[in-house]
Amino acid sequence: MAAFTIASLVSFFAEEKRSITRGKNHYRSDHLEIFAYADGVIRGTVHASMKKKSSKMTTYLSNGNITLTDCDCPRGAYN
């Protein structure tokens, strides 16, 4: 798997620090349903808290940095 640092993650979401907290909470609450990595792309599916819905997320990496994210969740319009 391509390595990326916590610093690059924090930098990418610098203006939306709450997203990092939410991501940690989803992970710790065992809401991560699917996680896969191939060719610099991380894909995952996360079950929404308190809802019967899952969201698909995609993160694109280049040289250890996040270059783009995509999510079909309500917050996906930001990053």
C-alpha positions in Angstrom: 0.0 0.0 0.0 1.2 3.5 -0.7 2.3 5.3 2.4 0.9 8.7 3.4 1.5 10.5 6.6 -0.9 11.8 9.2 0.6 15.3 8.4 -0.5 15.0 4.7 -4.0 14.0 5.9 -4.2 16.9 8.3 -2.9 19.3 5.7 -5.4 18.1 3.1 -8.3 18.6 5.5 -6.8 21.8 7.2 -10.0 23.8 6.7 -12.3 20.9 7.8 -10.7 19.5 10.9 -14.0 18.0 12.0 -13.7 15.6 9.1 -10.7 14.0 10.7 -12.5 13.6 14.0 -15.5 12.1 12.3 -13.3 9.7 10.3 -11.6 8.5 13.5 -15.0 8.0 15.1 -16.3 5.9 12.2 -13.2 3.8 12.3 -13.3 3.2 16.0 -17.0 2.5 15.9 -16.4 -0.3 13.4 -18.4 1.5 10.7 -15.8 0.8 8.0 -17.5 -1.9 5.9 -15.1 -2.1 2.9 -11.5 -1.0 2.5 -9.4 -1.6 -0.6 -6.2 -0.2 -2.2 -5.0 -0.5 -5.8 -2.8 1.7 -8.0 -2.7 4.7 -5.8 -6.4 4.7 -5.1 -8.0 3.9 -1.7 -11.7 2.9 -1.8 -14.0 2.4 1.1 -17.5 2.1 2.3 -18.6 3.5 5.6 -21.9 2.8 7.3 -23.5 6.1 8.5 -24.1 6.5 12.2 -27.7 6.0 13.3 -28.9 5.4 9.7 -29.5 2.5 7.4 -27.2 4.0 4.7 -23.6 3.5 3.6 -21.4 6.0 1.8 -18.7 5.2 -0.7 -15.4 7.1 -0.4 -12.4 7.3 -2.8 -9.0 8.8 -2.0 -6.4 9.4 -4.7 -2.7 9.4 -3.7 0.4 10.6 -5.5 3.9 10.5 -4.0 2.5 9.9 -0.5 0.1 12.8 -0.7 -3.7 13.0 -1.0 -4.5 14.6 -4.4 -8.2 14.2 -4.5 -11.1 12.7 -2.5 -14.6 11.8 -3.5 -17.5 10.8 -1.4 -21.2 10.3 -2.0 -22.0 11.3 1.6 -23.6 14.7 2.5 -20.2 16.1 3.4 -18.7 14.9 0.1 -19.4 18.2 -1.5 -16.5 19.7 0.4 -13.8 16.9 0.3 
